[in-house]
């Protein structure tokens, strides 16, 4: 907050050309921390396509803001540019997977995410397994869905719908013993 007070006393015209990327990034980051997302997005926009050390971080925050505002295509384009950046290797694949899923691009999820699931932050692995499993389920590839849905179900307290989904995937994969166990669990709820 204090930084923003000082930044407000400056204009971009007051800043040397060599320092503009740093200025815009710091203005953007301070606004981001203060949840002034419109101002943050505008500042990051000035730097996001640059080649300075502030370019990729600005693109990341710009894309994150677009994601939170449900501008998924804008976010996706930014995150795809960051795929090769080591600083973001633990978070970018998860964002891309989520965006494909939210856009209903389940085939893209099944092609993109399985190879990268082990590279994301540990806290996101279970959720990513669920997205992948559900995507395989939605495209009718039940054998593949079972693998990821099992990984998810082992780590999480699942809902009745999630148990049914895995049970149905077992059934469609001819794994009848496991299907029966889950269908039995699901059918015991009185509704």
RAKA-V345317 format. One record per helix or strand of 3 or more residues. SS is the DSSP state (@ for helix, = for strand). FROM is the first residue (numbers start at 1). TO is the last residue. If there is no record, write none. Layout:
# RAKA-V345317
{{SS FROM TO} {SS FROM TO}}
This chain:
# RAKA-V345317
{{@ 2 7} {@ 12 14} {@ 17 33} {@ 37 47} {@ 55 68} {@ 72 81} {@ 86 88} {@ 92 102} {@ 106 112} {@ 117 119} {@ 122 138} {@ 142 155} {@ 160 172} {@ 176 187}}
